[in-house]
Amino acid sequence: MTEAAIPEPTPEQAALFARVRRMMLIAGATTGLAIAAVLFAVGYRLYRSEPSVTTAATDVTATLPKGAKIVSTAVAGDHLVVTLDVAGATEIRTFDARTLKPAGKLRFVSEP
C-alpha cells in the first residue's frame, strides 16, 4: 500500500489556517470567560443570600406591660404587627418578621 503524501499548504492556505486558529482561540477564550462569569455570579448569590425565615427557628420572649392583653396580630409585608390593650389604651407594636426584633411602637390614648 502506498501512503498518501500530504502536500505542503500554499502561503494563502497557511494564512487561512492561521486566521481560523486565531478566531477559534478568541471564541474559546470568550466562551471560557462567559462560563466563569456565570459561575462567579451563582456563587456570589449563594454566598450572599440571607437565611430563609423557614429554616431559622428562633425562640423569642417579648415582655408585655402588666395587665396588657393581645387584641390582634397580623403580618404586613416584612413586619409582624401586634395590637395590645394596655389599661384601656391601645398600643401597636411591630417586629421584623425575619429577626423578630422590635421595629416600632405606636400608642393611642384618649384626651383627658
Secondary structure by P-SEA (a helix, b strand, c coil): ccccccccccaaaaaaaaaaaaaaaaaaaaaaaaaaaaaaaaaaaaaacccccccbbbbbbbbbccccccccccccccbbbbbbbcccbbbbbbcccccccccbbbbbbbcc
